[in-house]
Amino acid sequence: MKIFPAIDLLDQKVVRLYQGDYQQKEIFGDDPVAFAKAFEQAGAKYLHLVDLDGAKAGKLHYFETAQKIVENTDLFVEVGGGIREEATIEHCLSAGVNRIILGTIAQKDPEFTQAMLKKYGDKIAIGVDAREGKVAVEGWLEKTETDAFEFCRQLVAWGAETIIFTEISRDGTGEGINLPLYQKLNQLEVEIIASGGVASLKDIEELNVLGISGAIVGKSLYDGSLKLEDILAASRANLA
């Protein structure tokens, strides 16, 4: 199972939010490149980079940061947050970003999303953020009436190869994952990356046994409750 340490950027700082609340942030530093290098040195091969300012504003803010991380590491870097135009997708990919995450635009502009999936294939992932079973957009600030699971099913029909599913109520809380939710999502013929609430090695082990493609880890790394080396070991273990 792939492990994606997360770097979330807000106001030029590396932060973690509590349940997606921009008013409940914890600042961990101001050098995202240093964090990326540290993750790589600990054994990471993947990185999940989120532009929280961009997610809220609808326009990518931290392209240069993503570019610096690409230039200074060998990590597979995926970037999301405010990416809603093809020009931005092309700009990021040309700079060496490995995968682009489309979030709000996937809900609001199905035609654009389908076109991007068709054109760029596995270089596009769809981020589905759910609050109380419904899709949330605009940096998690707005909850729609769209059923999150049914939306994932629709994305598969559109040709999505990877879905990053975040349960907002768990994100940044350390409560652990919602395993039944991922058991349901795993029925879909698509790579599922679990996000939100990973708090223990048991969470990683359970996702691994389930066959989930990947997991994003944030708060538990930053607060020291889990070590990346241990997470990576759990993700590789043959536990079936």
C-alpha positions in Angstrom: 0.0 0.0 0.0 1.3 3.5 -0.9 1.8 5.9 1.9 1.4 9.6 1.2 2.7 12.0 3.9 0.7 15.2 3.6 1.9 18.7 3.5 -0.9 21.2 3.8 -0.1 24.9 3.1 -2.0 27.9 4.4 -0.7 31.5 4.7 2.7 30.3 3.6 2.9 27.8 6.5 2.8 24.0 6.9 -0.4 23.4 8.9 -2.9 20.8 9.9 -6.6 21.7 10.2 -9.1 20.1 12.5 -12.1 18.7 10.6 -11.3 21.0 7.7 -11.9 24.1 9.8 -9.7 27.0 8.6 -10.1 28.7 12.0 -8.7 25.6 13.8 -5.2 25.3 12.4 -2.0 24.1 14.0 1.2 25.5 12.5 4.2 23.2 12.2 6.7 25.2 10.2 7.3 27.4 7.2 9.6 25.3 5.0 7.6 22.7 3.1 10.7 21.6 1.1 12.4 20.7 4.3 9.5 18.6 5.4 9.4 16.8 2.0 13.1 16.1 2.2 12.7 14.7 5.8 9.8 12.4 4.6 12.0 11.1 1.8 14.9 10.5 4.1 12.6 8.5 6.3 11.7 6.2 3.4 8.7 7.9 1.7 8.3 7.6 -2.0 5.1 9.6 -2.3 3.9 13.1 -1.2 0.4 14.6 -1.0 0.7 18.4 -1.3 -2.4 20.5 -0.6 -2.8 24.2 -1.3 -5.5 25.2 1.2 -5.4 28.9 0.1 -6.0 27.7 -3.4 -8.8 25.4 -2.4 -10.6 28.3 -0.8 -9.9 30.8 -3.5 -10.3 28.5 -6.6 -6.8 29.2 -7.9 -3.5 27.5 -7.2 -1.3 29.6 -4.9 1.8 27.4 -4.3 3.0 26.3 -7.7 6.6 27.4 -6.9 6.6 25.4 -3.7 5.5 22.3 -5.6 8.2 22.9 -8.2 10.9 23.3 -5.5 9.8 20.0 -3.9 10.0 18.2 -7.3 13.4 19.7 -8.0 14.8 18.8 -4.6 13.5 15.3 -4.1 12.7 12.1 -6.0 9.2 11.9 -4.5 6.1 11.1 -6.5 4.3 14.4 -5.9 0.6 14.9 -6.2 -0.9 18.4 -5.9 -4.4 19.6 -5.2 -6.2 22.8 -4.1 -7.8 25.2 -6.5 -6.9 23.5 -9.7 -9.8 24.3 -12.0 -8.2 25.1 -15.4 -6.4 22.9 -17.9 -3.6 25.5 -18.2 -2.8 25.0 -14.5 -2.8 21.2 -15.0 -0.4 21.5 -17.9 1.8 24.0 -16.0 2.1 21.7 -13.0 2.8 18.6 -15.1 5.4 20.3 -17.2 7.2 21.3 -14.0 7.4 17.6 -13.0 4.4 17.2 -10.7 3.3 13.6 -11.1 -0.4 13.8 -10.5 -3.0 16.5 -10.3 -5.9 16.3 -7.9 -9.2 17.8 -9.1 -11.7 18.4 -6.3 -14.4 21.1 -6.4 -14.3 21.3 -10.2 -15.2 17.6 -10.4 -18.5 18.2 -8.7 -19.2 21.5 -10.4 -18.1 20.9 -14.0 -18.6 17.2 -15.0 -17.8 17.9 -18.7 -14.4 19.5 -17.9 -13.6 16.7 -15.5 -14.4 14.0 -18.0 -12.3 15.7 -20.6 -9.4 16.0 -18.3 -9.6 12.3 -17.3 -9.8 11.3 -20.9 -6.8 13.4 -21.9 -4.5 12.9 -19.0 -5.5 9.5 -17.7 -3.6 8.4 -14.5 -2.1 11.8 -14.1 -5.4 13.0 -12.7 -6.9 11.9 -9.4 -10.2 13.0 -8.1 -10.5 14.2 -4.5 -13.8 13.4 -3.0 -14.3 15.2 0.4 -17.3 14.0 2.4 -19.1 15.5 5.3 -22.0 13.4 6.8 -22.0 11.3 3.6 -22.3 14.3 1.3 -19.7 15.8 -1.0 -18.1 19.0 0.3 -16.5 21.6 -2.0 -14.8 25.0 -2.0 -12.0 23.9 0.5 -14.6 21.9 2.5 -16.5 25.1 3.3 -19.7 24.2 1.3 -21.6 20.9 1.7 -23.6 19.8 -1.3 -26.5 17.4 -1.5 -24.6 14.9 -3.6 -24.2 11.5 -2.1 -20.4 10.9 -1.8 -20.5 7.1 -2.6 -22.8 7.6 -5.6 -20.5 10.4 -6.8 -17.5 8.0 -6.6 -19.5 5.5 -8.6 -20.1 8.2 -11.2 -16.4 9.1 -11.3 -15.5 5.5 -12.1 -17.9 5.6 -15.1 -16.2 8.8 -16.2 -12.9 6.9 -16.3 -11.3 8.0 -13.0 -8.4 5.7 -12.1 -7.7 7.1 -8.6 -10.1 8.6 -6.0 -8.7 10.2 -2.9 -11.5 10.0 -0.4 -11.4 12.2 2.7 -13.9 11.9 5.5 -13.8 15.4 6.9 -15.2 14.6 10.3 -12.2 12.4 10.9 -9.5 14.6 9.4 -7.0 16.0 11.9 -8.8 14.4 14.8 -6.8 11.3 15.4 -10.0 9.3 15.8 -9.0 6.6 13.4 -10.4 5.6 10.1 -14.0 4.5 9.2 -13.2 1.0 8.1 -16.8 0.1 6.9 -16.7 3.1 4.7 -13.6 2.0 2.9 -14.9 -1.6 2.7 -17.8 -0.1 0.7 -15.6 2.1 -1.4 -13.3 -0.8 -2.2 -16.1 -2.5 -4.1 -15.6 0.1 -6.8 -13.2 -0.7 -9.7 -10.8 2.1 -8.9 -7.7 2.9 -6.8 -8.9 4.3 -3.5 -6.6 6.4 -1.4 -7.8 6.8 2.2 -7.5 10.2 3.9 -8.7 11.5 7.2 -8.2 10.1 10.7 -5.3 7.7 10.4 -4.2 7.5 14.0 -2.6 4.1 14.6 -0.6 1.4 12.9 -3.8 -0.7 13.2 -5.5 1.7 10.8 -2.7 1.2 8.3 -2.8 -2.6 8.8 -6.5 -2.8 8.3 -6.4 -0.7 5.1 -3.6 -2.9 3.9 -5.4 -6.1 4.5 -8.5 -4.6 2.8 -6.5 -3.9 -0.3 -6.9 -0.2 -0.3 -4.3 1.3 -2.7 -3.0 4.0 -0.5 -3.3 6.2 2.6 -2.6 9.8 3.4 -1.0 10.5 6.8 -0.9 13.9 8.3 -1.6 14.8 11.9 -0.2 11.6 13.4 3.1 12.3 11.8 3.3 15.9 12.8 2.4 15.4 16.4 4.8 12.5 16.7 2.2 9.9 17.7 3.4 7.8 14.7 6.7 7.4 13.0 6.8 7.3 9.3 9.2 4.4 9.3 6.7 2.3 11.3 3.8 3.4 9.0 5.8 2.3 6.0 6.6 -1.0 7.6 3.0 -1.6 8.4 1.9 -0.7 4.8 4.3 -3.4 3.4 3.5 -6.2 5.8 1.8 -9.3 4.5 -1.0 -9.4 7.0 -3.6 -11.4 5.1 
